[in-house]
């Protein structure tokens, strides 16, 4: 379980296809405190640490990314040099600074626009019909592992546009400050919205 509060920006050092895809990520985390088998959110994707170490380039950890995960996450995310928003799993008693995040990607959004709003950035995104019902103005959404508030939602036929604002701190502490139109990002809906949808569907079938 995560909160959507990014604590490091890592970078993919290498990618190797070996059944699943082995990805090695450089990190500023003290890898001595990262257990094998621990969960780390990598731009919104919960992955298991299968190896770790430290060398002349700094700390690193390795994860195995399944074909299912590759097919459901943003195109180009799993490539050498790609920067990733990292968050270690929360512990009982930790402050819930964002919202409850599971690290299970629900869909991929396309960035439709970026513009300055004061020192912040307005980011427009577009999602498919499957994700659209779970987005609401002033609700929560996770974009590439970052907990954000939805500012506006506009339905447009088979797609839905929504917008978020990225404050200067978030621009500096995550990869979202570098988003550009046309880029794909991972989206996780609010877990509470997922349960409400399930409750509604179940009630309608009784």
Secondary structure, 3 states (H helix, E strand, C coil): CECCCCCEEEEEEEEEECCCEEEEEEECCCHHHCCCCCEEEECCEEEEEEEEEEECCEEEEEEEECHHHHHHCCCCCCCCCCEEEEEECCCCCCCCCCCCECCCCCEEEEEEEEEEECCEEEEEEEEEHHHHCCCCCCCEEEECCEEEECCEEEEECCEEEEEEEECHHHHHHCHHHHCCCCCEEEEEECHHHHHHHHHHHHHHHC
